[in-house]
Structures are given as C-alpha cells and as structure tokens.
C-alpha cells in the first residue's frame, strides 16, 4: 500500500486520538485542517489508483503485443520452412527430358565418332 493510502486509512484514528487528547490540551488538528488533510490524501490515493490501473493496462497490452509478435514469428518461420522444402524438392527432382543441371546436353552423344 502506498504512503498516501496508509495515511488516508489512519487519518480517522489519528483524529479520534487527537480528540481524546484535546480534553486536556488544545486540539492538535482542527476541523478545517482535518478536512484539508483528508481531501489531500483522498486526491493522492485516487491518483495513485489511476496510475496503478494504467500500469496494469499497459502491462496487459504489452503481453498481448508480445504474444501476437510470437505467433507472427512462428507463422513466418513455418512458411519459410515450407518454402525451403518445396524448393529443395523441385531442385532435386529429375523429369524425363530435363536437361542436366549443368545446363549442357550430353556432349558424348554429340561428339563425332573417330
């Protein structure tokens, strides 16, 4: 719990303790000061709660963004693997009538007989 929230929670007990003491001594905190303190602590607590809520939303957004990036990376890598397999298969398949991989025809078949 933050300091402002702790102070806000303890403020009524402090006022009650001060009221008990004021029967023999002057009041430590008058009504106006108490109201100002309470209002100040209330505003601080509200701001802290809003900041905490915003931080939680930001953290959730970051986690969702990271998950999306991870899924996109996995899909992309899967596509690359599939494409590599397709290219490797098509590069190693030999069909009837295909030219040799060197790009030349069978030179021995074209050479003149001596």
N, C-alpha and C positions, 0 to 999 in steps of 0.2 A: 504494500500500500504506500502511496506517495505521502510526503510530508504534509501537503495541503489536506489530503483526505484524512490523515490521522488527526491533524489539528481540528478539522471540522467535526470529527467524531467525538473528540474530547472537549469541545467547547462548552456544551451544556453542563457537563460535570464540573468543569472549572468555574463556570458561573455560579453553580449551586454551592461549591466550596467557598467561593468569594462571598456569596450572600450569607453564609453561616458565620464567616469571619467578620462581616460588616456589622454585626450586632454589637461588637465591642470596639471595632476600628472602622475608619471611614471605608466606603466601598472602593475596591480596587478597580473595578470596571463598571462604569455607569451604563444605563440602558442604551444610550446613543452609541457609545463605544462598542458595546456588545453587538448591537445590530450591524455596525460597520464591519467589525471583525467577522461576524457570521456571513455577511454578504460577500466580503472579500474571499473568504475561504470557499464559499459556495461557487463563486465565479471561477476560482482557481481549480477547484475539483471538476467543474464542468469542462473546462479547457483541457485538463489532463485526460478526462474520459474521452473527449473527442479525439485527442491526439492518439490515445491508445487504440480507439476504434479505427482510425485512419491507418495506423501502422499495421493492424491486423488485416485490413482490406488490402493494403499494399502487399503484404506478405502472401496472402492468398492469390493475388493477381500474379505475383512473380512465380509462385509454384505452378499455377495454371499455364503460364507462359513457358516455363521450363519443360513441362510435360508435353506441350504442343511442339516445342522445338525437338524434343527427344523423339516423338512419333514421326515428325517430318524427316529427321535424320535417318531413322530406321527404314522408312519407306524409300527414301532416296538411295540408301546403300543397297537395299533389296533390288531396286530397279537396276542399279549398276551391275550387281552380280548376275542378274538375269540377262542383261545385255551382253556381258562378257561371255557367258555360257553360249548364247546364240552365235556370237561372232566366232568363238572358238570352234563350235561345231561346223559352221559354214566354211571356215577356213580349212578344216581338215577333211571335209567330205570330198570324195573324188567321184565324179559322174562320168558316165560313158561319153566320150567325145570331148571331154575337157582337155584343154592344153595343159602341159606340165606347169608346175608352179614357177619354173624359171622363165616362163614366157616364150620359150622357143619350142619348135617342133622337134620331133625325133630326128636328129642330124644324121644318124646312121642310116636311116631309111632314105634320105635324100642324096646321100653321097654316091657319086658314080662308082660303079664296080670296076676294078682293075684286074 
